C-alpha cells in the first residue's frame, strides 16, 4: 500500500524516478500528454521549474530535487508505519531491499541473507545487482533500503552506516611467481596476463588504470568483463585477477587462489561502505539486517587476517 498523493505529485515523482515523461506515463497507464500537463500544473502552482527539459530526458532542478526528496521520505515513512501496523496485526511483511555491486553478489550476500532469514523467518529479500552508480541511484530514488559497494569518494545524499578500507588485490595461483612476494607492484603485475573488470564500471579497474597512467605503464588484458563470476573460472597459473577481497574470499579460504596487496597507495584508497538514504530511518527489520551484515563483514575481515598469517594474503601495510 502506497500513501495517497495528489495526481500532480504522483506524476512528478514518477518522472523524477524515470527521468522520462514517456516512461512515467507507461508506468502510470496514462497518456504522456496528461503527465506533461500535470507537471506544468504543479510548476505553475509552485511558481518554479521542477525539471530541466533536455533532449535525452527530464533532469530535476534544485527545487525539484528538494521536492522529490521530501515526497520520497513521505512515502517511505508511510510504508514503514503500514508495515509496523501489519506486524501488530500478525501480517508480518518483512521486506528488505538490498542493492549491491556484483562482487558481493556471488557469495557474501547469499550467505548473509540466508543466515539472517534463518533467524527471522518472516523476512523477505529483494536483491538488485548493478554498477556502483546504479546502487547509489536506487538508494536515492528510495527503491532500495540498503546499499553495499566500493567507493573512492564521498557521495552526497547518502548516509554511511559502515565504512572500512578495502584495497584492490592481485589474485593469482599459489604457483604464480609473484605469489612468493608479500606485496606486489603495478610494474610487476602488468608483465603477466591480466583478468580485469570493464573500464568505467568497476572501482578496481578505475584505480589500477590510474596507477598505470601515473607510472606511464600500459597493459593488455586477456579477459575483460563486468561480471566477476565469469572471470574467476578463466584463471590459469600465469594469470593475475584484479579484484576485491569479498569477491575472492571463498577461493582464498579454499586455497585455490592467493591474494597480494599493491605497494602503490592509489590501490589502497578505496573503501567498502554500507549505505542508506540520508535522513531515512530504516524499518526495524532492515536495521537488524544492517547489523547482521556488519557482523558478516567483520568476520570476513578476521578470516582475512587468519589467512594472512598462513601466507594466503598479505596484511596491509
C-alpha positions in Angstrom: 0.0 0.0 0.0 1.3 3.4 -1.0 0.3 6.7 0.7 -2.2 8.7 -1.2 -0.5 11.5 -3.2 -2.2 14.1 -5.4 -2.2 13.3 -9.1 0.3 16.0 -9.9 2.6 14.8 -7.1 2.4 11.2 -8.2 3.1 12.2 -11.8 6.0 14.4 -10.7 7.6 11.6 -8.6 7.3 9.1 -11.4 9.0 11.4 -13.9 11.7 12.1 -11.2 12.3 8.4 -10.8 12.4 7.5 -14.5 13.8 10.8 -16.0 11.3 10.4 -18.8 7.7 11.6 -19.4 7.0 8.6 -21.7 8.4 6.1 -19.2 6.4 7.7 -16.4 3.2 7.6 -18.5 3.7 3.9 -19.2 4.1 3.1 -15.5 1.1 5.2 -14.6 -1.0 3.8 -17.5 -1.9 7.3 -18.8 -1.0 9.4 -21.9 2.3 11.2 -21.9 0.4 14.4 -22.7 -1.5 14.0 -19.4 1.7 13.6 -17.4 3.2 16.7 -19.1 0.1 18.7 -18.2 0.3 17.7 -14.6 3.9 18.6 -14.3 3.3 22.1 -15.8 0.3 22.5 -13.5 2.4 21.7 -10.5 5.3 24.0 -11.6 2.8 26.8 -12.1 1.2 26.3 -8.7 4.7 26.4 -7.0 6.0 29.2 -9.1 9.2 27.4 -10.0 10.6 25.0 -12.6 11.0 21.4 -11.2 12.7 19.9 -14.3 15.1 20.9 -17.0 13.8 19.7 -20.3 16.7 18.1 -22.2 16.8 16.1 -25.5 17.6 12.9 -23.6 15.1 13.3 -20.7 13.9 15.3 -17.7 16.5 16.4 -15.1 15.5 17.7 -11.7 16.3 21.3 -10.9 17.5 22.1 -7.3 13.8 22.9 -6.4 12.7 19.6 -8.0 15.4 17.7 -6.1 14.2 19.1 -2.8 10.5 18.2 -3.5 11.4 14.7 -4.7 13.4 14.1 -1.6 10.5 15.2 0.6 8.0 13.1 -1.2 10.3 10.0 -1.1 10.7 10.4 2.6 6.9 10.8 3.0 6.3 7.6 1.0 9.0 5.7 3.0 7.7 6.9 6.4 4.1 5.9 5.4 5.2 2.5 4.2 7.2 1.9 7.4 4.1 2.8 9.5 2.0 0.5 7.4 4.4 -2.4 7.8 4.5 -1.8 11.6 0.7 -1.9 11.7 0.8 -5.2 9.7 3.2 -6.6 12.2 0.9 -5.7 15.1 -1.9 -7.4 13.2 0.1 -10.5 12.5 0.7 -9.8 8.8 4.5 -9.6 9.0 5.6 -8.3 5.7 9.4 -8.1 6.4 10.6 -6.9 3.0 14.3 -5.8 2.9 15.5 -4.3 -0.4 19.3 -4.5 -0.9 21.4 -3.1 -3.8 25.0 -4.3 -4.2 27.7 -4.3 -6.8 28.4 -7.6 -8.5 31.5 -8.6 -6.5 29.3 -9.0 -3.4 26.5 -11.0 -5.1 28.2 -14.3 -5.7 29.0 -15.4 -2.1 28.8 -12.8 0.6 25.2 -11.7 0.1 23.6 -15.1 -0.4 25.3 -16.3 2.8 24.3 -13.2 4.7 20.6 -13.3 3.6 20.1 -17.0 4.2 21.7 -16.8 7.6 19.5 -13.8 8.5 16.3 -15.4 7.3 17.1 -18.5 9.4 16.9 -16.1 12.4 14.0 -14.1 11.1 11.7 -16.4 9.1 9.3 -13.6 8.2 12.0 -11.7 6.4 11.8 -11.3 2.6 14.7 -10.1 0.4 14.8 -8.2 -2.9 18.4 -8.2 -4.1 19.4 -5.9 -7.0 22.9 -6.3 -8.5 24.3 -3.4 -10.6 27.1 -1.0 -11.2 28.2 1.4 -8.3 26.2 4.2 -9.9 23.1 2.0 -10.0 23.4 1.2 -6.3 23.5 4.9 -5.5 20.6 5.7 -7.8 18.4 3.1 -6.3 19.1 4.4 -2.8 18.5 8.0 -3.9 15.2 7.0 -5.5 14.2 5.1 -2.3 14.0 1.9 -4.4 16.5 0.1 -2.1 16.8 0.2 1.7 20.5 -0.7 2.0 23.4 -0.4 -0.4 26.8 -2.2 -0.4 29.6 -1.2 -2.7 33.2 0.1 -3.0 33.6 3.8 -3.1 36.5 6.1 -3.9 34.9 9.4 -3.0 32.0 10.6 -0.7 28.6 10.9 -2.2 26.0 13.5 -1.3 22.5 12.4 -0.2 23.7 9.0 1.2 24.3 8.1 4.8 27.2 5.8 5.7 26.3 3.0 8.1 29.7 1.3 7.9 33.0 2.2 6.1 36.3 0.3 6.0 39.4 0.4 3.8 39.1 -2.1 1.0 42.2 -2.3 -1.1 42.5 -3.8 -4.6 44.2 -7.2 -4.6 46.2 -9.0 -7.2 44.9 -12.6 -7.1 46.8 -15.5 -8.6 47.5 -19.2 -8.4 49.7 -20.3 -5.4 52.2 -21.4 -8.0 52.5 -18.0 -9.6 56.0 -16.4 -9.4 54.6 -13.3 -7.7 52.9 -15.4 -5.0 56.2 -15.6 -3.2 56.0 -11.8 -2.6 54.0 -10.3 0.3 53.4 -7.1 -1.6 53.4 -6.6 -5.4 53.9 -3.5 -7.6 51.9 -2.5 -10.6 55.0 -2.6 -12.8 55.5 -6.3 -12.0 51.8 -7.2 -12.4 51.5 -5.7 -15.9 54.1 -8.2 -17.2 51.6 -11.1 -16.7 48.3 -11.9 -18.4 45.6 -9.8 -16.7 42.0 -10.6 -16.0 40.1 -7.4 -15.2 36.7 -5.7 -14.9 35.2 -3.5 -17.5 36.6 0.0 -17.9 34.4 2.7 -16.3 32.3 0.2 -14.4 34.4 -1.1 -11.5 36.5 0.8 -9.0 39.1 -1.9 -9.2 39.8 -1.1 -12.9 39.5 2.6 -12.2 42.2 2.6 -9.6 44.5 0.2 -11.5 44.3 2.4 -14.6 45.1 5.5 -12.6 48.2 3.8 -11.1 49.3 2.7 -14.6 48.7 6.2 -16.0 50.8 7.9 -13.3 53.7 5.5 -13.9 53.5 5.6 -17.7 52.6 1.9 -17.9 50.5 0.1 -20.4 48.9 -3.3 -20.4 46.7 -5.6 -22.5 44.1 -7.7 -20.6 43.5 -11.2 -21.7 39.9 -11.2 -20.4 37.7 -8.3 -19.6 34.1 -8.4 -18.1 31.7 -6.5 -15.9 30.8 -9.9 -14.3 33.5 -11.3 -11.9 31.8 -14.7 -11.7 32.6 -15.2 -15.4 36.2 -14.1 -14.8 37.1 -16.4 -11.9 36.8 -19.7 -13.9 39.2 -18.3 -16.5 42.1 -18.1 -14.1 45.2 -20.1 -15.0 48.6 -20.2 -13.4 50.2 -17.2 -15.4 47.1 -15.0 -14.9 46.5 -12.3 -12.4 43.0 -11.2 -11.5 42.4 -7.7 -10.1 39.6 -7.8 -7.5 38.4 -7.0 -4.0 38.7 -9.3 -1.1 35.0 -10.2 -0.9 35.0 -11.4 -4.5 37.9 -13.7 -3.7 37.3 -14.8 -0.1 35.8 -18.2 -0.8 38.6 -19.1 -3.2 41.3 -17.9 -0.8 39.8 -19.9 2.0 39.7 -23.0 -0.3 43.4 -22.5 -1.1 42.6 -22.1 -4.8 44.0 -18.5 -5.0 46.3 -16.3 -3.1 46.0 -12.5 -3.0 48.6 -9.9 -2.6 48.1 -6.1 -1.9 49.7 -3.5 -4.1 52.5 -1.2 -2.8 51.0 1.7 -4.7 48.9 4.0 -2.5 46.3 4.6 -5.2 45.2 1.0 -4.9 44.7 1.2 -1.2 42.5 4.3 -1.2 39.2 2.5 -1.8 36.5 1.9 0.9 33.8 -0.7 1.3 30.6 1.1 2.5 27.2 0.1 3.7 24.8 2.9 2.7 21.3 4.1 3.1 19.4 7.2 2.1 20.4 10.2 4.1 17.8 11.3 6.7 15.9 8.0 6.5 15.1 5.8 9.5 15.2 2.2 8.4 12.4 -0.2 9.4 13.4 -2.3 12.4 14.0 -5.5 10.4 16.1 -3.7 7.8 18.2 -2.1 10.6 18.6 -5.6 12.1 19.9 -6.9 8.8 22.4 -4.0 8.6 23.8 -5.1 12.0 23.9 -8.7 10.8 25.7 -7.7 7.6 28.3 -5.8 9.6 28.9 -8.9 11.6 29.4 -10.9 8.4 31.8 -8.3 7.0 33.7 -8.2 10.3 34.0 -12.0 10.4 35.3 -12.0 6.8 37.9 -9.4 7.8 39.1 -11.6 10.7 39.4 -14.6 8.4 41.5 -12.4 6.1 43.9 -11.8 8.9 43.9 -15.5 9.7 44.7 -16.3 6.1 47.4 -13.6 6.1 49.2 -15.5 8.9 49.1 -18.6 6.7 50.5 -16.7 3.7 47.4 -16.8 1.6 47.2 -13.0 1.6 49.4 -10.3 3.0 48.4 -7.9 5.7 48.0 -4.3 4.7 51.0 -2.0 5.3 
